[in-house]
Every structure is written in structure tokens, then in C-alpha cells.
Amino acid sequence: MHLDTSVPAAKLRASLAEFQPWTALIEFSNGVKTSDCETHDAVFTEHTLYKISRTQDYIPFVDIKDGRALDIGCNAGYNSIYLGKTFGFNMVGVDLDPRLIGAAQYLSKLAGVEAEFYVGHAESFVRKETFDVVLHFGTLYHLYNPLRSLQLSFLSLKPNGYLALETQCYDDPADENLCYFIHGLNNDATNYFALSTHVVVKSLELLGFVSIQECVRHPTSLSDRPNMYRVLLVARKPADAVDPSRNRNWPRWAEIDMPAMGTTTRKGRIAAGRRS
């Protein structure tokens, strides 16, 4: 990702250092790079916009007028900034880490993109029928209750809206229903469940999503476990969608009322869902 800036290089480096360690490469027109700072080597990527770029054959961003998008697990806000600069989307980003939210706010201001960023929980943040697109990248397997988060994504979408979901999956060729408990994998205590792709798709269908398409699949490089993949899916909320809790097949525990933390609090003030 490349951003133009008139900020002097020394000042920019000092500002970026406040938000280190960085997990993604961002290059600036004055020659400064986030890789000049401390980085999180286990997850640092030079392909910062890879995931969002792979959704563009499946989501017609250019045709969505006055588009609004929610970026769950927004990290430093690079996907939000990209959609704002490229397609004029109004963005809301949510992440667990106040440091990342601070980075996202700093970078969006630097890029001239109007966006709201909140420390908010992926299992409780919801703004009903507000967004044309929900990005849910690299967050699902970090959650105690991944289906709850997908349900709230469904509720936050407008009818005909799009979900772009990227997560770690465990796909055993002998049983498509098997999932893998990955707590502590790669020394990361926030890893929990690598659902199978089949289970993710069936869960999306249970919630009411349609037109589910697999965009990307590749073996994960962060694990020596076999049958682990990073999978990117795009799904759509139908025009006649109803609240999934009204579906008699939806599990009753999913109807537990959870506070919509981010809808009533100030920017950078809550707690919650993480991404990588």
C-alpha cells in the first residue's frame, strides 16, 4: 500500500513508531515505510491489500453509490483507507487493540479519508441494516463465538449487501465436518477455532446468506499442521432477508442479547475482536 504525504520523513517515522509493532507494509511518498519500525515478524505481510484486491471480481464496489462498509478486525485501517480512497466508501472500522485503532485514525487522516474507527467487539458490534459491505478478514478464528459474529455481520448488512470473509480453515479430506481447536497455535493465545470450509459455508447458509463463493484458498504458512488453509469467501444477504434469530433452525443460544458496544460509545473506547 502506498500513501502520499507531505509530512517530513523524520516526523513521520516518529509518529509511526508510536504504533509499532506493525503487521503490514505501508510505503509513503517521502520514502518512509512501516517496515522501518519494529514489526510483528510472525504475521508481517508485504501484500497488504491482497485480500481486498481478491474480492473485487465478486463485489461490484464501483457500482455501489454512496457505499458504506464495516471493517471487522480492521487492524491499522489499510483496507478501510483503500475502499475510501478508491471507491469513495464511508468506512467504519472495529478492532480489539486501541494501538491499532490509533494507527488507523492516524493513517486515515494522513490519507485524507473520512472514516470512523472504534475499539469494539466482533461478537457484539452491530448497526442494523447500515452497510453495503462487511469485511471480516482474519478475525473469525480468534473468537470464542464465531457464529455470533457472523450473525451480527448479517444484521449489519443492508438487504443485498455483501460479506467478504477470510479465515483460517481446517479441511480434513476424510470428513468435511471436522474442525480443529487451535488455541495456542503459533504461540498465540488468541487463536481458538479453525472451522472447516464446509462448516463455515453451512453456518452462513443457516444465517440466511446466499450466493456463497470461494475466492481464494491457499495452505497456511504459519502452521505445520496438515490440511490448514486460508480461505476467502464472499456471500450475499438476500433482498428479502429476515433476522436469523427468527429462523426456527437457528440455535436458541444465539438469541442471547449482547450489548451493541460501538453503537453508543465514543471512538476508541470499548473492547474487543482481534484480527491478523
C-alpha positions as CSV (number, residue, x, y, z in Angstrom):
1,M,0.0,0.0,0.0
2,H,1.3,3.4,-1.0
3,L,0.2,6.8,0.6
4,D,1.2,10.3,-0.5
5,T,2.3,12.6,2.3
6,S,3.9,16.0,2.8
7,V,5.0,15.1,6.4
8,P,8.8,15.2,6.8
9,A,10.4,11.8,6.9
10,A,11.8,12.1,10.5
11,K,8.5,13.3,11.9
12,L,6.6,10.5,10.1
13,R,9.0,7.9,11.4
14,A,8.5,9.2,14.9
15,S,4.7,9.1,14.6
16,L,4.7,5.5,13.1
17,A,7.0,4.4,16.0
18,E,4.1,5.2,18.4
19,F,2.0,2.4,16.8
20,Q,4.7,-0.3,16.5
21,P,4.9,-3.3,16.1
22,W,3.5,-3.1,12.6
23,T,1.9,-6.1,10.9
24,A,1.7,-4.8,7.3
25,L,3.8,-2.9,4.9
26,I,2.7,0.7,4.1
27,E,5.0,2.8,2.0
28,F,4.9,6.6,1.9
29,S,5.9,9.1,-0.8
30,N,8.7,10.5,1.3
31,G,10.5,7.1,1.3
32,V,9.4,6.1,4.8
33,K,8.0,2.5,5.3
34,T,6.3,0.8,8.2
35,S,9.0,-1.8,7.9
36,D,11.5,0.8,9.1
37,C,9.8,0.4,12.5
38,E,9.5,-2.6,14.8
39,T,7.4,-5.3,13.1
40,H,5.5,-8.3,14.2
41,D,7.6,-10.8,12.2
42,A,5.3,-13.8,12.7
43,V,2.4,-12.1,10.8
44,F,4.0,-9.2,8.9
45,T,2.9,-9.1,5.3
46,E,4.2,-7.1,2.4
47,H,1.0,-7.9,0.5
48,T,-1.1,-5.5,2.5
49,L,-4.1,-5.2,0.1
50,Y,-4.1,-8.8,-1.2
51,K,-7.3,-9.9,0.5
52,I,-9.4,-6.8,-0.5
53,S,-8.0,-7.0,-4.0
54,R,-9.2,-10.6,-4.4
55,T,-12.8,-9.6,-3.6
56,Q,-13.1,-7.1,-6.5
57,D,-14.2,-9.8,-9.0
58,Y,-17.0,-10.7,-6.7
59,I,-18.2,-7.4,-5.1
60,P,-19.0,-4.5,-7.5
61,F,-17.6,-1.8,-5.4
62,V,-17.6,0.7,-8.3
63,D,-21.3,0.3,-8.8
64,I,-22.3,0.8,-5.1
65,K,-23.2,4.5,-4.9
66,D,-22.5,6.3,-1.6
67,G,-21.3,3.0,-0.3
68,R,-20.9,2.2,3.4
69,A,-18.7,-0.6,4.7
70,L,-17.8,-2.1,8.0
71,D,-14.3,-3.4,8.5
72,I,-14.3,-6.0,11.3
73,G,-10.8,-6.6,12.7
74,C,-9.6,-3.5,10.8
75,N,-6.0,-3.7,12.1
76,A,-4.3,-0.4,11.1
77,G,-7.2,0.5,8.8
78,Y,-5.5,-0.1,5.4
79,N,-8.5,-1.9,3.8
80,S,-10.8,0.9,5.0
81,I,-8.4,3.5,3.7
82,Y,-8.2,1.7,0.3
83,L,-12.0,1.5,-0.1
84,G,-12.4,5.1,0.9
85,K,-9.7,6.4,-1.5
86,T,-10.5,4.1,-4.4
87,F,-14.3,3.9,-4.3
88,G,-15.4,6.7,-2.1
89,F,-16.8,4.4,0.6
90,N,-17.8,5.7,4.0
91,M,-15.9,3.4,6.4
92,V,-16.4,2.2,9.9
93,G,-13.6,0.0,11.4
94,V,-13.6,-2.1,14.5
95,D,-10.7,-3.8,16.3
96,L,-9.6,-5.1,19.7
97,D,-6.4,-3.2,20.1
98,P,-6.5,0.5,20.9
99,R,-3.0,0.8,19.5
100,L,-4.3,-0.4,16.1
101,I,-7.3,1.9,16.3
102,G,-4.9,4.8,16.9
103,A,-2.8,3.8,13.9
104,A,-5.9,3.6,11.7
105,Q,-7.1,7.0,12.8
106,Y,-3.6,8.5,12.1
107,L,-3.3,6.9,8.7
108,S,-6.8,7.8,7.6
109,K,-6.2,11.4,8.5
110,L,-2.9,11.3,6.7
111,A,-4.6,9.8,3.6
112,G,-7.5,12.3,3.7
113,V,-10.1,9.6,4.1
114,E,-13.0,10.2,6.4
115,A,-13.5,7.1,8.5
116,E,-14.7,6.1,12.0
117,F,-12.6,3.7,14.0
118,Y,-13.7,2.1,17.2
119,V,-12.3,-0.3,19.7
120,G,-15.2,-2.7,19.5
121,H,-16.0,-6.4,19.9
122,A,-16.6,-8.6,16.8
123,E,-19.2,-10.6,18.9
124,S,-21.2,-7.5,19.9
125,F,-20.7,-4.6,17.5
126,V,-23.8,-4.2,15.3
127,R,-25.5,-1.4,13.3
128,K,-28.6,-2.9,11.8
129,E,-29.0,-2.7,8.0
130,T,-26.4,0.1,7.8
131,F,-23.7,-1.3,5.5
132,D,-23.4,-2.3,1.9
133,V,-20.3,-4.4,2.6
134,V,-18.8,-6.1,5.7
135,L,-15.2,-7.0,5.6
136,H,-14.4,-9.8,8.1
137,F,-10.7,-10.6,7.5
138,G,-8.5,-12.7,9.7
139,T,-10.8,-12.4,12.8
140,L,-13.1,-15.4,12.9
141,Y,-10.7,-17.9,14.3
142,H,-9.8,-15.5,17.1
143,L,-13.3,-15.6,18.5
144,Y,-14.9,-17.6,21.3
145,N,-18.3,-17.4,19.5
146,P,-17.6,-17.1,15.7
147,L,-21.2,-17.8,14.7
148,R,-22.4,-14.9,16.8
149,S,-20.0,-12.6,15.0
150,L,-21.3,-13.8,11.6
151,Q,-24.9,-13.3,12.8
152,L,-24.1,-9.7,13.7
153,S,-22.5,-9.2,10.3
154,F,-25.6,-10.4,8.7
155,L,-27.7,-8.0,10.8
156,S,-25.4,-5.0,10.0
157,L,-25.7,-5.5,6.2
158,K,-28.4,-3.9,4.2
159,P,-30.5,-6.2,2.0
160,N,-28.4,-7.3,-1.0
161,G,-25.3,-6.4,0.9
162,Y,-22.0,-8.4,0.7
163,L,-19.9,-10.2,3.3
164,A,-16.2,-10.8,2.5
165,L,-15.0,-13.3,5.0
166,E,-11.3,-14.5,5.3
167,T,-10.3,-17.0,7.9
168,Q,-8.2,-20.0,8.8
169,C,-9.9,-23.3,8.0
170,Y,-9.1,-26.9,8.7
171,D,-10.2,-29.1,5.8
172,D,-9.8,-32.8,6.6
173,P,-10.2,-34.7,3.3
174,A,-11.8,-37.6,5.2
175,D,-14.5,-35.6,7.0
176,E,-15.7,-32.2,5.8
177,N,-17.4,-31.6,9.2
178,L,-14.3,-31.8,11.3
179,C,-12.9,-28.6,12.8
180,Y,-9.7,-28.0,14.8
181,F,-9.2,-26.4,18.2
182,I,-6.1,-24.2,17.6
183,H,-5.8,-22.4,20.9
184,G,-2.1,-21.5,21.4
185,L,-1.2,-22.4,17.8
186,N,2.0,-20.5,16.8
187,N,2.2,-19.4,20.5
188,D,-0.9,-17.2,20.0
189,A,-3.3,-17.5,22.9
190,T,-6.0,-15.7,20.9
191,N,-6.3,-18.5,18.3
192,Y,-9.4,-20.7,19.0
193,F,-11.2,-22.5,16.2
194,A,-10.2,-23.4,12.7
195,L,-13.6,-24.3,11.3
196,S,-13.8,-26.4,8.1
197,T,-14.8,-24.6,5.0
198,H,-17.9,-26.8,4.8
199,V,-18.9,-25.8,8.3
200,V,-18.3,-22.1,7.6
201,V,-20.4,-22.3,4.4
202,K,-23.2,-24.2,6.2
203,S,-23.2,-21.7,9.0
204,L,-23.5,-18.8,6.6
205,E,-26.4,-20.6,4.9
206,L,-28.0,-21.1,8.3
207,L,-27.8,-17.4,9.0
208,G,-29.5,-16.7,5.6
209,F,-26.6,-15.8,3.4
210,V,-26.8,-16.8,-0.3
211,S,-24.6,-16.8,-3.3
212,I,-21.6,-18.0,-1.3
213,Q,-18.4,-18.2,-3.4
214,E,-14.9,-19.2,-2.6
215,C,-12.5,-16.6,-4.0
216,V,-9.1,-17.8,-2.6
217,R,-7.6,-20.9,-0.9
218,H,-4.0,-21.5,-0.1
219,P,-2.1,-23.5,2.5
220,T,-1.2,-21.5,5.6
221,S,2.4,-20.9,6.1
222,L,2.0,-20.2,9.8
223,S,1.4,-23.8,10.9
224,D,3.0,-27.2,10.5
225,R,-0.4,-28.8,10.8
226,P,-1.7,-30.6,7.6
227,N,-4.9,-29.5,6.0
228,M,-4.8,-25.9,7.3
229,Y,-5.8,-23.3,4.7
230,R,-6.5,-19.6,4.5
231,V,-9.9,-19.3,2.7
232,L,-11.6,-16.2,1.4
233,L,-15.4,-16.3,0.8
234,V,-17.9,-13.8,-0.5
235,A,-21.6,-14.1,0.4
236,R,-24.7,-12.0,0.0
237,K,-27.6,-11.0,2.2
238,P,-30.8,-11.6,0.2
239,A,-33.2,-8.7,-0.6
240,D,-36.0,-10.4,1.5
241,A,-33.8,-11.3,4.4
242,V,-35.2,-11.6,7.9
243,D,-33.5,-11.6,11.3
244,P,-31.7,-15.0,11.5
245,S,-33.0,-15.5,15.1
246,R,-36.4,-15.9,13.6
247,N,-35.2,-19.0,11.7
248,R,-36.5,-22.0,13.6
249,N,-33.3,-23.9,12.8
250,W,-31.1,-21.2,14.4
251,P,-29.7,-22.4,17.8
252,R,-31.5,-20.7,20.7
253,W,-28.3,-19.8,22.5
254,A,-27.5,-17.4,19.6
255,E,-30.5,-15.3,20.6
256,I,-28.8,-14.1,23.9
257,D,-29.0,-10.4,23.9
258,M,-25.5,-8.9,23.8
259,P,-24.7,-5.2,24.1
260,A,-24.1,-3.4,20.7
261,M,-20.9,-1.9,22.1
262,G,-19.7,0.6,19.4
263,T,-23.2,1.9,18.7
264,T,-23.4,4.0,21.8
265,T,-19.8,4.7,22.8
266,R,-17.1,7.1,21.7
267,K,-14.3,6.3,19.3
268,G,-11.5,4.3,20.7
269,R,-13.3,3.5,24.0
270,I,-14.6,-0.1,24.0
271,A,-13.1,-3.6,24.0
272,A,-12.7,-6.4,21.5
273,G,-12.4,-8.6,18.3
274,R,-8.9,-9.0,17.0
275,R,-7.5,-9.7,13.5
276,S,-4.3,-10.5,11.8
